[in-house]
């Protein structure tokens, strides 16, 4: 009979290895490298806009054809740049570069088509929001058509989204993070705690194991699959616990990607408010960004939705990244402590290492914050006229274009990696517990984002 | 208080990282848990160096240890000794 009796002891592996073996750090290196390069070109009186190409608005096929023939070489250069950079990353983290290269070319081609469709001036009319199109297309390809498994090498959802978030930091003023951060943390903490306890206590009431209840609760309350897998390791979950949480988070996250923007639209919420609600109630970073970006893109059109696309992304990111993601280490530490002192007190004399607060910290957030500080310092001292005339087109817009590419790769990869038949069966009780948490989370998220802090989120300034 | 006694800062001795029953290669974890890559990753910081223990059938930190700790290669040596 195996025992869970454990004692926490040392690991001799070098901590420095983290810097080149984790996607988080690579998102930081690449993201900040891109920002630095953009700044160097800006200082030299030039811009990286020649390679940070993005489709412009078009209304006829002849216009689109003219655009593509003019910028075709730029798209190839962008593909080559991404391929070189990402292949280096893939090689360092120990994946197969050959499979990645073929897969990434496939993703880039599809993303280009999605980006172009989104730039059509009638796209809004037909609800062709690029994040949702990417997700749907990916889901159809992976679940109806099917793809060879080796293509999965390029579907790195988390890496792309983390890179995009670091680049997003470069387009958000640090003053906004300082100003809105405390409210984001307060709002997110209320919802996270309530959601966790709803799921945990419901699961326990239904007779589920403490550790499974904690893994489910963290998935619903903190940052989805990442939180579930982090807490699973911290509390020494049974081998079969994480897949249950993964299935439930993925299922509900995908449902909410489509439902939350629809409800926001029906209610006519300002983009900043909608972003805050999505940030409070979506589970995974990539899923929430898809929802927030697709709703933000509706602003300023004929639908009468107030605010800007950037406000949706800003309020979403503040709530999700600053309010929820960065606390995963604390959640893991506290739950690990409870696991050894309460749940397993007769089985174990193990110690919980306080260092996991840092070890499990999502390091890409560091890149997000540094990028924000750097560009805020660069922009500081420019008049609004200078900002709009010089800084924005030469520095900010090219970074924004690259960010959109990274997000599109991620949204598409969500669809391409979601194979419903592969997801583990969850069982009725975990489904009930998690679903109850989702309902409470969405309702409480609405009350806090719209009723309590609505005035706050609708007026955030992103430039 | 027990709660403070349960918190550790430093560490020493053998850990799961060096145990033959422990596997934490990110690619293997991604293969073991289909769906992990949909909205997270085996290579994410939040996963630290966690992995699967085939002896206890649990998912845990590489920094843990247990009485069944068996260093890499020890199992083979034991089998060889038994066969001689």
Interface residues (C-beta under 8 A of the other chain):
Chain A: X2 X3 X4 X5 X6 X7 X8 X9 X10 X11 X12 X13 X18 X21 X22 X23 X24 X25 X93 X94 X95 X152 X155 X156 X157 X158 X159 X223 X224 X225 X226 X227 X229 X230 X232 X233 X234 X236 X237 X238 X239 X241 X242 X243 X246 X247 X249 X250 X253 X283 X284 X285 X286 X287 X328 X337 X340 X341 X345 X350 X351 X352 X353 X354 X355 X356 X359 X360 X361 X362 X363 X364 X414 X417 X418 X419 X422 X423 X424
Chain B: X2 X3 X5 X6 X7 X8 X9 X10 X11 X12 X13 X14 X15 X17 X18 X25 X26 X27 X33 X34 X35 X36 X37 X38 X39 X40 X41 X43 X44 X45 X46 X47 X48 X49 X50 X52 X55 X56 X57 X58 X59 X60 X61 X62 X63 X64 X65 X66 X67 X68
